[in-house]
Amino acid sequence: MAFLRVLKAALLPMVTLWGVLLGHLLGGAVIVESVFSLPGLGKLAADAVLNRDIPVIQGTVLIMTLMFVISSQAVEVMYHI
């Protein structure tokens, strides 16, 4: 029983780290997809910036922001479990 209490307390920093790392993954996707010419949301965003395609930039920023907000909310929910 004591192990579960210790485990719950030890997982809080890990859950926080997962939320922060997801934000870094989204930012890193732009760089990795651009350097290696991989198709994806990051390359789409980078190409849209280079071509000054404002609606596509707005869409990709909106999608990445929603992904980050949803992951942050999931982390908050995991705190209370």
mmCIF file of the N, C-alpha and C atoms, coordinates in Angstrom:
data_MODEL
# 
_entry.id   MODEL 
# 
loop_
_atom_site.group_PDB 
_atom_site.id 
_atom_site.type_symbol 
_atom_site.label_atom_id 
_atom_site.label_alt_id 
_atom_site.label_comp_id 
_atom_site.label_asym_id 
_atom_site.label_entity_id 
_atom_site.label_seq_id 
_atom_site.pdbx_PDB_ins_code 
_atom_site.Cartn_x 
_atom_site.Cartn_y 
_atom_site.Cartn_z 
_atom_site.occupancy 
_atom_site.B_iso_or_equiv 
_atom_site.pdbx_formal_charge 
_atom_site.auth_seq_id 
_atom_site.auth_comp_id 
_atom_site.auth_asym_id 
_atom_site.auth_atom_id 
_atom_site.pdbx_PDB_model_num 
ATOM 1   N N  . MET A 1 1  ? 0.821  -1.190 0.000   1.00 0.00 ? 1  MET A N  1 
ATOM 2   C CA . MET A 1 1  ? 0.000  0.000  0.000   1.00 0.00 ? 1  MET A CA 1 
ATOM 3   C C  . MET A 1 1  ? 0.866  1.254  0.000   1.00 0.00 ? 1  MET A C  1 
ATOM 4   N N  . ALA A 1 2  ? 1.957  1.233  0.757   1.00 0.00 ? 2  ALA A N  1 
ATOM 5   C CA . ALA A 1 2  ? 2.845  2.395  0.804   1.00 0.00 ? 2  ALA A CA 1 
ATOM 6   C C  . ALA A 1 2  ? 3.523  2.613  -0.549  1.00 0.00 ? 2  ALA A C  1 
ATOM 7   N N  . PHE A 1 3  ? 3.768  1.514  -1.278  1.00 0.00 ? 3  PHE A N  1 
ATOM 8   C CA . PHE A 1 3  ? 4.395  1.628  -2.590  1.00 0.00 ? 3  PHE A CA 1 
ATOM 9   C C  . PHE A 1 3  ? 3.530  2.445  -3.544  1.00 0.00 ? 3  PHE A C  1 
ATOM 10  N N  . LEU A 1 4  ? 2.222  2.265  -3.492  1.00 0.00 ? 4  LEU A N  1 
ATOM 11  C CA . LEU A 1 4  ? 1.327  3.003  -4.379  1.00 0.00 ? 4  LEU A CA 1 
ATOM 12  C C  . LEU A 1 4  ? 1.336  4.494  -4.070  1.00 0.00 ? 4  LEU A C  1 
ATOM 13  N N  . ARG A 1 5  ? 1.417  4.839  -2.803  1.00 0.00 ? 5  ARG A N  1 
ATOM 14  C CA . ARG A 1 5  ? 1.471  6.260  -2.437  1.00 0.00 ? 5  ARG A CA 1 
ATOM 15  C C  . ARG A 1 5  ? 2.774  6.896  -2.912  1.00 0.00 ? 5  ARG A C  1 
ATOM 16  N N  . VAL A 1 6  ? 3.849  6.167  -2.764  1.00 0.00 ? 6  VAL A N  1 
ATOM 17  C CA . VAL A 1 6  ? 5.144  6.677  -3.214  1.00 0.00 ? 6  VAL A CA 1 
ATOM 18  C C  . VAL A 1 6  ? 5.163  6.780  -4.739  1.00 0.00 ? 6  VAL A C  1 
ATOM 19  N N  . LEU A 1 7  ? 4.598  5.791  -5.410  1.00 0.00 ? 7  LEU A N  1 
ATOM 20  C CA . LEU A 1 7  ? 4.553  5.801  -6.867  1.00 0.00 ? 7  LEU A CA 1 
ATOM 21  C C  . LEU A 1 7  ? 3.746  6.985  -7.383  1.00 0.00 ? 7  LEU A C  1 
ATOM 22  N N  . LYS A 1 8  ? 2.616  7.248  -6.744  1.00 0.00 ? 8  LYS A N  1 
ATOM 23  C CA . LYS A 1 8  ? 1.781  8.376  -7.162  1.00 0.00 ? 8  LYS A CA 1 
ATOM 24  C C  . LYS A 1 8  ? 2.531  9.696  -7.001  1.00 0.00 ? 8  LYS A C  1 
ATOM 25  N N  . ALA A 1 9  ? 3.243  9.857  -5.919  1.00 0.00 ? 9  ALA A N  1 
ATOM 26  C CA . ALA A 1 9  ? 4.011  11.079 -5.698  1.00 0.00 ? 9  ALA A CA 1 
ATOM 27  C C  . ALA A 1 9  ? 5.188  11.181 -6.669  1.00 0.00 ? 9  ALA A C  1 
ATOM 28  N N  . ALA A 1 10 ? 5.767  10.055 -7.019  1.00 0.00 ? 10 ALA A N  1 
ATOM 29  C CA . ALA A 1 10 ? 6.921  10.068 -7.919  1.00 0.00 ? 10 ALA A CA 1 
ATOM 30  C C  . ALA A 1 10 ? 6.520  10.313 -9.368  1.00 0.00 ? 10 ALA A C  1 
ATOM 31  N N  . LEU A 1 11 ? 5.286  10.010 -9.728  1.00 0.00 ? 11 LEU A N  1 
ATOM 32  C CA . LEU A 1 11 ? 4.853  10.181 -11.111 1.00 0.00 ? 11 LEU A CA 1 
ATOM 33  C C  . LEU A 1 11 ? 4.493  11.621 -11.454 1.00 0.00 ? 11 LEU A C  1 
ATOM 34  N N  . LEU A 1 12 ? 4.250  12.465 -10.473 1.00 0.00 ? 12 LEU A N  1 
ATOM 35  C CA . LEU A 1 12 ? 3.879  13.852 -10.767 1.00 0.00 ? 12 LEU A CA 1 
ATOM 36  C C  . LEU A 1 12 ? 4.933  14.588 -11.590 1.00 0.00 ? 12 LEU A C  1 
ATOM 37  N N  . PRO A 1 13 ? 6.204  14.528 -11.241 1.00 0.00 ? 13 PRO A N  1 
ATOM 38  C CA . PRO A 1 13 ? 7.195  15.203 -12.095 1.00 0.00 ? 13 PRO A CA 1 
ATOM 39  C C  . PRO A 1 13 ? 7.298  14.588 -13.490 1.00 0.00 ? 13 PRO A C  1 
ATOM 40  N N  . MET A 1 14 ? 7.089  13.285 -13.584 1.00 0.00 ? 14 MET A N  1 
ATOM 41  C CA . MET A 1 14 ? 7.147  12.631 -14.889 1.00 0.00 ? 14 MET A CA 1 
ATOM 42  C C  . MET A 1 14 ? 6.014  13.102 -15.789 1.00 0.00 ? 14 MET A C  1 
ATOM 43  N N  . VAL A 1 15 ? 4.820  13.214 -15.232 1.00 0.00 ? 15 VAL A N  1 
ATOM 44  C CA . VAL A 1 15 ? 3.668  13.680 -16.006 1.00 0.00 ? 15 VAL A CA 1 
ATOM 45  C C  . VAL A 1 15 ? 3.904  15.112 -16.478 1.00 0.00 ? 15 VAL A C  1 
ATOM 46  N N  . THR A 1 16 ? 4.460  15.945 -15.628 1.00 0.00 ? 16 THR A N  1 
ATOM 47  C CA . THR A 1 16 ? 4.776  17.319 -16.007 1.00 0.00 ? 16 THR A CA 1 
ATOM 48  C C  . THR A 1 16 ? 5.792  17.337 -17.139 1.00 0.00 ? 16 THR A C  1 
ATOM 49  N N  . LEU A 1 17 ? 6.786  16.493 -17.052 1.00 0.00 ? 17 LEU A N  1 
ATOM 50  C CA . LEU A 1 17 ? 7.810  16.428 -18.083 1.00 0.00 ? 17 LEU A CA 1 
ATOM 51  C C  . LEU A 1 17 ? 7.223  15.990 -19.417 1.00 0.00 ? 17 LEU A C  1 
ATOM 52  N N  . TRP A 1 18 ? 6.285  15.042 -19.391 1.00 0.00 ? 18 TRP A N  1 
ATOM 53  C CA . TRP A 1 18 ? 5.657  14.596 -20.634 1.00 0.00 ? 18 TRP A CA 1 
ATOM 54  C C  . TRP A 1 18 ? 4.919  15.740 -21.319 1.00 0.00 ? 18 TRP A C  1 
ATOM 55  N N  . GLY A 1 19 ? 4.244  16.562 -20.544 1.00 0.00 ? 19 GLY A N  1 
ATOM 56  C CA . GLY A 1 19 ? 3.541  17.711 -21.117 1.00 0.00 ? 19 GLY A CA 1 
ATOM 57  C C  . GLY A 1 19 ? 4.491  18.701 -21.760 1.00 0.00 ? 19 GLY A C  1 
ATOM 58  N N  . VAL A 1 20 ? 5.610  18.959 -21.119 1.00 0.00 ? 20 VAL A N  1 
ATOM 59  C CA . VAL A 1 20 ? 6.598  19.894 -21.668 1.00 0.00 ? 20 VAL A CA 1 
ATOM 60  C C  . VAL A 1 20 ? 7.265  19.298 -22.906 1.00 0.00 ? 20 VAL A C  1 
ATOM 61  N N  . LEU A 1 21 ? 7.569  18.017 -22.861 1.00 0.00 ? 21 LEU A N  1 
ATOM 62  C CA . LEU A 1 21 ? 8.237  17.379 -23.994 1.00 0.00 ? 21 LEU A CA 1 
ATOM 63  C C  . LEU A 1 21 ? 7.363  17.357 -25.239 1.00 0.00 ? 21 LEU A C  1 
ATOM 64  N N  . LEU A 1 22 ? 6.054  17.281 -25.077 1.00 0.00 ? 22 LEU A N  1 
ATOM 65  C CA . LEU A 1 22 ? 5.185  17.302 -26.252 1.00 0.00 ? 22 LEU A CA 1 
ATOM 66  C C  . LEU A 1 22 ? 5.305  18.634 -26.981 1.00 0.00 ? 22 LEU A C  1 
ATOM 67  N N  . GLY A 1 23 ? 5.415  19.714 -26.243 1.00 0.00 ? 23 GLY A N  1 
ATOM 68  C CA . GLY A 1 23 ? 5.630  21.010 -26.872 1.00 0.00 ? 23 GLY A CA 1 
ATOM 69  C C  . GLY A 1 23 ? 6.939  21.058 -27.639 1.00 0.00 ? 23 GLY A C  1 
ATOM 70  N N  . HIS A 1 24 ? 7.983  20.458 -27.081 1.00 0.00 ? 24 HIS A N  1 
ATOM 71  C CA . HIS A 1 24 ? 9.268  20.408 -27.771 1.00 0.00 ? 24 HIS A CA 1 
ATOM 72  C C  . HIS A 1 24 ? 9.186  19.517 -29.012 1.00 0.00 ? 24 HIS A C  1 
ATOM 73  N N  . LEU A 1 25 ? 8.405  18.451 -28.940 1.00 0.00 ? 25 LEU A N  1 
ATOM 74  C CA . LEU A 1 25 ? 8.235  17.586 -30.106 1.00 0.00 ? 25 LEU A CA 1 
ATOM 75  C C  . LEU A 1 25 ? 7.553  18.327 -31.246 1.00 0.00 ? 25 LEU A C  1 
ATOM 76  N N  . LEU A 1 26 ? 6.559  19.138 -30.925 1.00 0.00 ? 26 LEU A N  1 
ATOM 77  C CA . LEU A 1 26 ? 5.873  19.904 -31.966 1.00 0.00 ? 26 LEU A CA 1 
ATOM 78  C C  . LEU A 1 26 ? 6.826  20.897 -32.621 1.00 0.00 ? 26 LEU A C  1 
ATOM 79  N N  . GLY A 1 27 ? 7.630  21.563 -31.832 1.00 0.00 ? 27 GLY A N  1 
ATOM 80  C CA . GLY A 1 27 ? 8.601  22.501 -32.384 1.00 0.00 ? 27 GLY A CA 1 
ATOM 81  C C  . GLY A 1 27 ? 9.702  21.799 -33.166 1.00 0.00 ? 27 GLY A C  1 
ATOM 82  N N  . GLY A 1 28 ? 10.129 20.658 -32.689 1.00 0.00 ? 28 GLY A N  1 
ATOM 83  C CA . GLY A 1 28 ? 11.170 19.899 -33.371 1.00 0.00 ? 28 GLY A CA 1 
ATOM 84  C C  . GLY A 1 28 ? 10.699 19.284 -34.672 1.00 0.00 ? 28 GLY A C  1 
ATOM 85  N N  . ALA A 1 29 ? 9.392  19.046 -34.789 1.00 0.00 ? 29 ALA A N  1 
ATOM 86  C CA . ALA A 1 29 ? 8.850  18.471 -36.019 1.00 0.00 ? 29 ALA A CA 1 
ATOM 87  C C  . ALA A 1 29 ? 9.082  19.404 -37.197 1.00 0.00 ? 29 ALA A C  1 
ATOM 88  N N  . VAL A 1 30 ? 8.976  20.692 -36.966 1.00 0.00 ? 30 VAL A N  1 
ATOM 89  C CA . VAL A 1 30 ? 9.192  21.665 -38.042 1.00 0.00 ? 30 VAL A CA 1 
ATOM 90  C C  . VAL A 1 30 ? 10.619 21.550 -38.562 1.00 0.00 ? 30 VAL A C  1 
ATOM 91  N N  . ILE A 1 31 ? 11.572 21.455 -37.658 1.00 0.00 ? 31 ILE A N  1 
ATOM 92  C CA . ILE A 1 31 ? 12.985 21.397 -38.057 1.00 0.00 ? 31 ILE A CA 1 
ATOM 93  C C  . ILE A 1 31 ? 13.308 20.067 -38.736 1.00 0.00 ? 31 ILE A C  1 
ATOM 94  N N  . VAL A 1 32 ? 12.911 18.961 -38.128 1.00 0.00 ? 32 VAL A N  1 
ATOM 95  C CA . VAL A 1 32 ? 13.247 17.640 -38.664 1.00 0.00 ? 32 VAL A CA 1 
ATOM 96  C C  . VAL A 1 32 ? 12.590 17.420 -40.021 1.00 0.00 ? 32 VAL A C  1 
ATOM 97  N N  . GLU A 1 33 ? 11.322 17.785 -40.151 1.00 0.00 ? 33 GLU A N  1 
ATOM 98  C CA . GLU A 1 33 ? 10.627 17.578 -41.421 1.00 0.00 ? 33 GLU A CA 1 
ATOM 99  C C  . GLU A 1 33 ? 11.191 18.472 -42.517 1.00 0.00 ? 33 GLU A C  1 
ATOM 100 N N  . SER A 1 34 ? 11.645 19.651 -42.165 1.00 0.00 ? 34 SER A N  1 
ATOM 101 C CA . SER A 1 34 ? 12.235 20.540 -43.171 1.00 0.00 ? 34 SER A CA 1 
ATOM 102 C C  . SER A 1 34 ? 13.612 20.049 -43.608 1.00 0.00 ? 34 SER A C  1 
ATOM 103 N N  . VAL A 1 35 ? 14.430 19.629 -42.664 1.00 0.00 ? 35 VAL A N  1 
ATOM 104 C CA . VAL A 1 35 ? 15.791 19.193 -42.995 1.00 0.00 ? 35 VAL A CA 1 
ATOM 105 C C  . VAL A 1 35 ? 15.775 17.915 -43.820 1.00 0.00 ? 35 VAL A C  1 
ATOM 106 N N  . PHE A 1 36 ? 14.937 16.949 -43.445 1.00 0.00 ? 36 PHE A N  1 
ATOM 107 C CA . PHE A 1 36 ? 14.923 15.657 -44.126 1.00 0.00 ? 36 PHE A CA 1 
ATOM 108 C C  . PHE A 1 36 ? 13.836 15.542 -45.190 1.00 0.00 ? 36 PHE A C  1 
ATOM 109 N N  . SER A 1 37 ? 13.153 16.621 -45.497 1.00 0.00 ? 37 SER A N  1 
ATOM 110 C CA . SER A 1 37 ? 12.095 16.667 -46.523 1.00 0.00 ? 37 SER A CA 1 
ATOM 111 C C  . SER A 1 37 ? 11.026 15.608 -46.289 1.00 0.00 ? 37 SER A C  1 
ATOM 112 N N  . LEU A 1 38 ? 10.645 15.442 -45.049 1.00 0.00 ? 38 LEU A N  1 
ATOM 113 C CA . LEU A 1 38 ? 9.573  14.513 -44.707 1.00 0.00 ? 38 LEU A CA 1 
ATOM 114 C C  . LEU A 1 38 ? 8.235  15.240 -44.797 1.00 0.00 ? 38 LEU A C  1 
ATOM 115 N N  . PRO A 1 39 ? 7.214  14.578 -45.331 1.00 0.00 ? 39 PRO A N  1 
ATOM 116 C CA . PRO A 1 39 ? 5.914  15.240 -45.375 1.00 0.00 ? 39 PRO A CA 1 
ATOM 117 C C  . PRO A 1 39 ? 5.288  15.262 -43.982 1.00 0.00 ? 39 PRO A C  1 
ATOM 118 N N  . GLY A 1 40 ? 4.679  16.364 -43.651 1.00 0.00 ? 40 GLY A N  1 
ATOM 119 C CA . GLY A 1 40 ? 4.034  16.470 -42.349 1.00 0.00 ? 40 GLY A CA 1 
ATOM 120 C C  . GLY A 1 40 ? 3.616  17.890 -42.061 1.00 0.00 ? 40 GLY A C  1 
ATOM 121 N N  . LEU A 1 41 ? 3.049  18.075 -40.892 1.00 0.00 ? 41 LEU A N  1 
ATOM 122 C CA . LEU A 1 41 ? 2.546  19.388 -40.496 1.00 0.00 ? 41 LEU A CA 1 
ATOM 123 C C  . LEU A 1 41 ? 3.679  20.393 -40.324 1.00 0.00 ? 41 LEU A C  1 
ATOM 124 N N  . GLY A 1 42 ? 4.814  19.951 -39.839 1.00 0.00 ? 42 GLY A N  1 
ATOM 125 C CA . GLY A 1 42 ? 5.951  20.850 -39.667 1.00 0.00 ? 42 GLY A CA 1 
ATOM 126 C C  . GLY A 1 42 ? 6.486  21.372 -40.991 1.00 0.00 ? 42 GLY A C  1 
ATOM 127 N N  . LYS A 1 43 ? 6.625  20.493 -41.971 1.00 0.00 ? 43 LYS A N  1 
ATOM 128 C CA . LYS A 1 43 ? 7.102  20.921 -43.294 1.00 0.00 ? 43 LYS A CA 1 
ATOM 129 C C  . LYS A 1 43 ? 6.073  21.812 -43.962 1.00 0.00 ? 43 LYS A C  1 
ATOM 130 N N  . LEU A 1 44 ? 4.810  21.497 -43.774 1.00 0.00 ? 44 LEU A N  1 
ATOM 131 C CA . LEU A 1 44 ? 3.753  22.343 -44.328 1.00 0.00 ? 44 LEU A CA 1 
ATOM 132 C C  . LEU A 1 44 ? 3.840  23.748 -43.754 1.00 0.00 ? 44 LEU A C  1 
ATOM 133 N N  . ALA A 1 45 ? 4.063  23.849 -42.461 1.00 0.00 ? 45 ALA A N  1 
ATOM 134 C CA . ALA A 1 45 ? 4.176  25.163 -41.822 1.00 0.00 ? 45 ALA A CA 1 
ATOM 135 C C  . ALA A 1 45 ? 5.408  25.905 -42.320 1.00 0.00 ? 45 ALA A C  1 
ATOM 136 N N  . ALA A 1 46 ? 6.531  25.221 -42.431 1.00 0.00 ? 46 ALA A N  1 
ATOM 137 C CA . ALA A 1 46 ? 7.757  25.872 -42.897 1.00 0.00 ? 46 ALA A CA 1 
ATOM 138 C C  . ALA A 1 46 ? 7.621  26.338 -44.344 1.00 0.00 ? 46 ALA A C  1 
ATOM 139 N N  . ASP A 1 47 ? 7.039  25.499 -45.193 1.00 0.00 ? 47 ASP A N  1 
ATOM 140 C CA . ASP A 1 47 ? 6.838  25.895 -46.592 1.00 0.00 ? 47 ASP A CA 1 
ATOM 141 C C  . ASP A 1 47 ? 5.864  27.059 -46.704 1.00 0.00 ? 47 ASP A C  1 
ATOM 142 N N  . ALA A 1 48 ? 4.848  27.067 -45.861 1.00 0.00 ? 48 ALA A N  1 
ATOM 143 C CA . ALA A 1 48 ? 3.879  28.162 -45.888 1.00 0.00 ? 48 ALA A CA 1 
ATOM 144 C C  . ALA A 1 48 ? 4.529  29.479 -45.475 1.00 0.00 ? 48 ALA A C  1 
ATOM 145 N N  . VAL A 1 49 ? 5.430  29.434 -44.520 1.00 0.00 ? 49 VAL A N  1 
ATOM 146 C CA . VAL A 1 49 ? 6.141  30.655 -44.112 1.00 0.00 ? 49 VAL A CA 1 
ATOM 147 C C  . VAL A 1 49 ? 7.024  31.152 -45.248 1.00 0.00 ? 49 VAL A C  1 
ATOM 148 N N  . LEU A 1 50 ? 7.730  30.235 -45.898 1.00 0.00 ? 50 LEU A N  1 
ATOM 149 C CA . LEU A 1 50 ? 8.609  30.639 -47.005 1.00 0.00 ? 50 LEU A CA 1 
ATOM 150 C C  . LEU A 1 50 ? 7.822  31.206 -48.182 1.00 0.00 ? 50 LEU A C  1 
ATOM 151 N N  . ASN A 1 51 ? 6.613  30.675 -48.413 1.00 0.00 ? 51 ASN A N  1 
ATOM 152 C CA . ASN A 1 51 ? 5.779  31.138 -49.530 1.00 0.00 ? 51 ASN A CA 1 
ATOM 153 C C  . ASN A 1 51 ? 4.820  32.252 -49.130 1.00 0.00 ? 51 ASN A C  1 
ATOM 154 N N  . ARG A 1 52 ? 4.866  32.662 -47.870 1.00 0.00 ? 52 ARG A N  1 
ATOM 155 C CA . ARG A 1 52 ? 3.981  33.703 -47.328 1.00 0.00 ? 52 ARG A CA 1 
ATOM 156 C C  . ARG A 1 52 ? 2.504  33.370 -47.555 1.00 0.00 ? 52 ARG A C  1 
ATOM 157 N N  . ASP A 1 53 ? 2.159  32.125 -47.286 1.00 0.00 ? 53 ASP A N  1 
ATOM 158 C CA . ASP A 1 53 ? 0.784  31.646 -47.427 1.00 0.00 ? 53 ASP A CA 1 
ATOM 159 C C  . ASP A 1 53 ? 0.094  31.772 -46.066 1.00 0.00 ? 53 ASP A C  1 
ATOM 160 N N  . ILE A 1 54 ? -0.507 32.927 -45.834 1.00 0.00 ? 54 ILE A N  1 
ATOM 161 C CA . ILE A 1 54 ? -1.052 33.264 -44.517 1.00 0.00 ? 54 ILE A CA 1 
ATOM 162 C C  . ILE A 1 54 ? -2.142 32.292 -44.048 1.00 0.00 ? 54 ILE A C  1 
ATOM 163 N N  . PRO A 1 55 ? -3.132 31.909 -44.878 1.00 0.00 ? 55 PRO A N  1 
ATOM 164 C CA . PRO A 1 55 ? -4.161 30.981 -44.374 1.00 0.00 ? 55 PRO A CA 1 
ATOM 165 C C  . PRO A 1 55 ? -3.593 29.630 -43.929 1.00 0.00 ? 55 PRO A C  1 
ATOM 166 N N  . VAL A 1 56 ? -2.595 29.132 -44.641 1.00 0.00 ? 56 VAL A N  1 
ATOM 167 C CA . VAL A 1 56 ? -1.994 27.849 -44.252 1.00 0.00 ? 56 VAL A CA 1 
ATOM 168 C C  . VAL A 1 56 ? -1.210 28.010 -42.955 1.00 0.00 ? 56 VAL A C  1 
ATOM 169 N N  . ILE A 1 57 ? -0.517 29.135 -42.810 1.00 0.00 ? 57 ILE A N  1 
ATOM 170 C CA . ILE A 1 57 ? 0.205  29.399 -41.559 1.00 0.00 ? 57 ILE A CA 1 
ATOM 171 C C  . ILE A 1 57 ? -0.775 29.439 -40.394 1.00 0.00 ? 57 ILE A C  1 
ATOM 172 N N  . GLN A 1 58 ? -1.889 30.134 -40.580 1.00 0.00 ? 58 GLN A N  1 
ATOM 173 C CA . GLN A 1 58 ? -2.892 30.221 -39.514 1.00 0.00 ? 58 GLN A CA 1 
ATOM 174 C C  . GLN A 1 58 ? -3.448 28.844 -39.168 1.00 0.00 ? 58 GLN A C  1 
ATOM 175 N N  . GLY A 1 59 ? -3.695 28.031 -40.184 1.00 0.00 ? 59 GLY A N  1 
ATOM 176 C CA . GLY A 1 59 ? -4.224 26.690 -39.939 1.00 0.00 ? 59 GLY A CA 1 
ATOM 177 C C  . GLY A 1 59 ? -3.254 25.792 -39.199 1.00 0.00 ? 59 GLY A C  1 
ATOM 178 N N  . THR A 1 60 ? -1.993 25.811 -39.612 1.00 0.00 ? 60 THR A N  1 
ATOM 179 C CA . THR A 1 60 ? -1.012 24.953 -38.945 1.00 0.00 ? 60 THR A CA 1 
ATOM 180 C C  . THR A 1 60 ? -0.747 25.418 -37.516 1.00 0.00 ? 60 THR A C  1 
ATOM 181 N N  . VAL A 1 61 ? -0.709 26.727 -37.318 1.00 0.00 ? 61 VAL A N  1 
ATOM 182 C CA . VAL A 1 61 ? -0.523 27.237 -35.951 1.00 0.00 ? 61 VAL A CA 1 
ATOM 183 C C  . VAL A 1 61 ? -1.718 26.864 -35.087 1.00 0.00 ? 61 VAL A C  1 
ATOM 184 N N  . LEU A 1 62 ? -2.917 26.945 -35.639 1.00 0.00 ? 62 LEU A N  1 
ATOM 185 C CA . LEU A 1 62 ? -4.124 26.572 -34.897 1.00 0.00 ? 62 LEU A CA 1 
ATOM 186 C C  . LEU A 1 62 ? -4.091 25.096 -34.514 1.00 0.00 ? 62 LEU A C  1 
ATOM 187 N N  . ILE A 1 63 ? -3.735 24.244 -35.452 1.00 0.00 ? 63 ILE A N  1 
ATOM 188 C CA . ILE A 1 63 ? -3.701 22.804 -35.174 1.00 0.00 ? 63 ILE A CA 1 
ATOM 189 C C  . ILE A 1 63 ? -2.637 22.476 -34.129 1.00 0.00 ? 63 ILE A C  1 
ATOM 190 N N  . MET A 1 64 ? -1.441 23.055 -34.274 1.00 0.00 ? 64 MET A N  1 
ATOM 191 C CA . MET A 1 64 ? -0.380 22.787 -33.293 1.00 0.00 ? 64 MET A CA 1 
ATOM 192 C C  . MET A 1 64 ? -0.745 23.332 -31.918 1.00 0.00 ? 64 MET A C  1 
ATOM 193 N N  . THR A 1 65 ? -1.400 24.481 -31.886 1.00 0.00 ? 65 THR A N  1 
ATOM 194 C CA . THR A 1 65 ? -1.832 25.046 -30.606 1.00 0.00 ? 65 THR A CA 1 
ATOM 195 C C  . THR A 1 65 ? -2.883 24.165 -29.951 1.00 0.00 ? 65 THR A C  1 
ATOM 196 N N  . LEU A 1 66 ? -3.830 23.677 -30.737 1.00 0.00 ? 66 LEU A N  1 
ATOM 197 C CA . LEU A 1 66 ? -4.848 22.777 -30.188 1.00 0.00 ? 66 LEU A CA 1 
ATOM 198 C C  . LEU A 1 66 ? -4.222 21.494 -29.651 1.00 0.00 ? 66 LEU A C  1 
ATOM 199 N N  . MET A 1 67 ? -3.240 20.965 -30.366 1.00 0.00 ? 67 MET A N  1 
ATOM 200 C CA . MET A 1 67 ? -2.564 19.758 -29.881 1.00 0.00 ? 67 MET A CA 1 
ATOM 201 C C  . MET A 1 67 ? -1.867 20.024 -28.555 1.00 0.00 ? 67 MET A C  1 
ATOM 202 N N  . PHE A 1 68 ? -1.231 21.182 -28.434 1.00 0.00 ? 68 PHE A N  1 
ATOM 203 C CA . PHE A 1 68 ? -0.531 21.518 -27.199 1.00 0.00 ? 68 PHE A CA 1 
ATOM 204 C C  . PHE A 1 68 ? -1.513 21.753 -26.055 1.00 0.00 ? 68 PHE A C  1 
ATOM 205 N N  . VAL A 1 69 ? -2.622 22.435 -26.329 1.00 0.00 ? 69 VAL A N  1 
ATOM 206 C CA . VAL A 1 69 ? -3.617 22.701 -25.284 1.00 0.00 ? 69 VAL A CA 1 
ATOM 207 C C  . VAL A 1 69 ? -4.264 21.402 -24.818 1.00 0.00 ? 69 VAL A C  1 
ATOM 208 N N  . ILE A 1 70 ? -4.584 20.525 -25.753 1.00 0.00 ? 70 ILE A N  1 
ATOM 209 C CA . ILE A 1 70 ? -5.195 19.243 -25.382 1.00 0.00 ? 70 ILE A CA 1 
ATOM 210 C C  . ILE A 1 70 ? -4.221 18.415 -24.551 1.00 0.00 ? 70 ILE A C  1 
ATOM 211 N N  . SER A 1 71 ? -2.945 18.424 -24.920 1.00 0.00 ? 71 SER A N  1 
ATOM 212 C CA . SER A 1 71 ? -1.976 17.668 -24.119 1.00 0.00 ? 71 SER A CA 1 
ATOM 213 C C  . SER A 1 71 ? -1.804 18.284 -22.737 1.00 0.00 ? 71 SER A C  1 
ATOM 214 N N  . SER A 1 72 ? -1.852 19.606 -22.647 1.00 0.00 ? 72 SER A N  1 
ATOM 215 C CA . SER A 1 72 ? -1.755 20.255 -21.333 1.00 0.00 ? 72 SER A CA 1 
ATOM 216 C C  . SER A 1 72 ? -2.960 19.908 -20.467 1.00 0.00 ? 72 SER A C  1 
ATOM 217 N N  . GLN A 1 73 ? -4.122 19.862 -21.073 1.00 0.00 ? 73 GLN A N  1 
ATOM 218 C CA . GLN A 1 73 ? -5.318 19.484 -20.322 1.00 0.00 ? 73 GLN A CA 1 
ATOM 219 C C  . GLN A 1 73 ? -5.248 18.024 -19.883 1.00 0.00 ? 73 GLN A C  1 
ATOM 220 N N  . ALA A 1 74 ? -4.698 17.168 -20.735 1.00 0.00 ? 74 ALA A N  1 
ATOM 221 C CA . ALA A 1 74 ? -4.540 15.762 -20.357 1.00 0.00 ? 74 ALA A CA 1 
ATOM 222 C C  . ALA A 1 74 ? -3.588 15.624 -19.174 1.00 0.00 ? 74 ALA A C  1 
ATOM 223 N N  . VAL A 1 75 ? -2.535 16.426 -19.153 1.00 0.00 ? 75 VAL A N  1 
ATOM 224 C CA . VAL A 1 75 ? -1.607 16.409 -18.022 1.00 0.00 ? 75 VAL A CA 1 
ATOM 225 C C  . VAL A 1 75 ? -2.324 16.862 -16.759 1.00 0.00 ? 75 VAL A C  1 
ATOM 226 N N  . GLU A 1 76 ? -3.133 17.897 -16.854 1.00 0.00 ? 76 GLU A N  1 
ATOM 227 C CA . GLU A 1 76 ? -3.886 18.371 -15.689 1.00 0.00 ? 76 GLU A CA 1 
ATOM 228 C C  . GLU A 1 76 ? -4.846 17.301 -15.176 1.00 0.00 ? 76 GLU A C  1 
ATOM 229 N N  . VAL A 1 77 ? -5.471 16.567 -16.082 1.00 0.00 ? 77 VAL A N  1 
ATOM 230 C CA . VAL A 1 77 ? -6.377 15.491 -15.668 1.00 0.00 ? 77 VAL A CA 1 
ATOM 231 C C  . VAL A 1 77 ? -5.590 14.378 -14.984 1.00 0.00 ? 77 VAL A C  1 
ATOM 232 N N  . MET A 1 78 ? -4.398 14.087 -15.493 1.00 0.00 ? 78 MET A N  1 
ATOM 233 C CA . MET A 1 78 ? -3.579 13.034 -14.890 1.00 0.00 ? 78 MET A CA 1 
ATOM 234 C C  . MET A 1 78 ? -3.109 13.403 -13.488 1.00 0.00 ? 78 MET A C  1 
ATOM 235 N N  . TYR A 1 79 ? -2.998 14.688 -13.195 1.00 0.00 ? 79 TYR A N  1 
ATOM 236 C CA . TYR A 1 79 ? -2.618 15.102 -11.844 1.00 0.00 ? 79 TYR A CA 1 
ATOM 237 C C  . TYR A 1 79 ? -3.647 14.644 -10.816 1.00 0.00 ? 79 TYR A C  1 
ATOM 238 N N  . HIS A 1 80 ? -4.902 14.622 -11.213 1.00 0.00 ? 80 HIS A N  1 
ATOM 239 C CA . HIS A 1 80 ? -5.976 14.334 -10.263 1.00 0.00 ? 80 HIS A CA 1 
ATOM 240 C C  . HIS A 1 80 ? -6.341 12.860 -10.208 1.00 0.00 ? 80 HIS A C  1 
ATOM 241 N N  . ILE A 1 81 ? -5.656 12.042 -10.952 1.00 0.00 ? 81 ILE A N  1 
ATOM 242 C CA . ILE A 1 81 ? -5.944 10.597 -10.916 1.00 0.00 ? 81 ILE A CA 1 
ATOM 243 C C  . ILE A 1 81 ? -5.188 9.965  -9.772  1.00 0.00 ? 81 ILE A C  1 
# 
